[in-house]
Amino acid sequence: MEACSNTRRLITIVFVMAVVLTAVQARAVDPGKTSYTAEAVCAFRSIGATDPDPKTRNPDNMARLFLNPALQGHFPGLGLPYEEAQVAMDWLKNGVFYYVSARTLHMDALLRQALRSGFQQVVVLGAGFDSRAYRFHQNYPDVRFFEIDLPATSEDKQRRVQSILRRIPDWVTFVSIDFNTQTLEAVLNKARFSADQRTFYLWEGVTYFISESGVDHTLRFVADHSAPGSQIVFDYMLANVVQGTDYSAYGARATVYRVALMGEPYTFGIDPRYLKAFVNLRGLELLSDLGPQELTQRYLIRSTGAVSGRIAEFLRIVHARVPEPAQRILLRHDARASGSPASGKLPVPAVEKVSVPDDVQQFLSAFCDSCRAADLTGMMTHFSREYLLDGMTKQGVAVFLQRACVDRPVLEYRIILTRYDQSGNSAKIDGYVQHSGYRTPLMTPEIVREPDGHWRWYGNQK
């Protein structure tokens, strides 16, 4: 009984932390500030590094050193014994914590394999608080690392490295880039990058936050400005999740909503069916494409044989190689000739909209108008006093909407329903919200018509 009470107490604490954390996140992505997603990944690695089982432990034993002190006491699970922290991670119900551990293990393994085979140059794209340049140095002292990131995050990283090591190591070159005005070729040439050496590129947790052209230019740079035999490992998000056509993959719905609220929405994804053609067209040879099942089997099976936890199902990891110039030309030719959508702009499938009664459409339109007008009082009139969604009350929703629609300008906000099942004075719904350049899932699965005749958001009470 006491154990159950402790668990319930922990979950309550985690919920409060998550609400506070969201408020921190929403402010942490203002121009010139450090990326919060970089901070969050560092926190996940720090927790994962305390796993007592060496088979599933996150190998980033330096993550705790790079942690932002402001996260202590605010990020779910930080500072707790691993078993209790794992309860907090499971409560989030998105599997991102386990994905981060599997991703770190996988990318570390590929990097180690490359360094053992003689690679002397490593480029970390979107480095954030990645610690590989420091963790791998003792065993590979002659390898040069280039850490590339936005100016504010790069400067913050250098301050933390200086604090940890008491100096900026001579084997690491920090490269700041504004992807809107600078090219990788220009900034790396100034940093004395050698295009004649086999290079290993790590591109972790970035592709889904940038445009398709940004992904395209980066992969083409790797193919065209690296010695044959160079390699890149990067992860990507399922296109149907980014496009709002299918949120059924475990963790997708909640995660897409939360990162958008943080101010860093997902904007790009790839359909795995076209992944090979997509990579080939950029001049790269596909070596592997691992999804949740493969990652779980390789990296999340504990010493007891049990699965460590349920991994996020909307992310995959690619490993590709730079071929000889003649093969590169052939790969690109075959990709164009295949007729795959990857040879041009990736398609956005049409979403089948559903018809709804006029009074329901009026309710949805009025709510969207209040969001665009940043009218929090108006927004809250559309929520039932009985609103409850997975433990979040109407008061909690007000905190989210303050951050999402009041503190940050909302240029576009349209609700598109893809499901509408009415029974009496209630209706189960689903769909997405169209924002400027991205989509987020509709989080509330039910609306009710209350005694005053008005429809309101209701949540998911039974």
Summary of the structure (lengths in Angstrom):
residues: 462
radius of gyration: 23.2
end to end distance: 25.8
largest distance: 73.6
contacts: 1481
relative contact order: 0.10
helix: 43%
strand: 18%
